[in-house]
Amino acid sequence: MFHETIEQSKALDIYQKQHGAVKGPLHGLPISLKDSFKVRGHDATIGLLHFTNKPIEEESILVETLRSLGAVLHCKTNVPKQ
């Protein structure tokens, strides 16, 4: 997600420059998400091999909300089965 993170950050910089204000209370704050949350274009494996290589098309409400508040999503985390 790092390339997308950089693009999101650049877009927020442009927004702030154009509007003279931040996009929301989380403007530019880097956020990591648990893998169970759906992020468009990425897998949501919840730690199961069965769900790999199946990018999500529709985002979770939490992801949409974070983006609308100006958060920058930079990675998904997971606890692999041992």
Beta strands, then each sheet from edge to edge (+ up, - down):
strand 1: 30-34
strand 2: 72-77
sheet 1: 1+ 2+
end
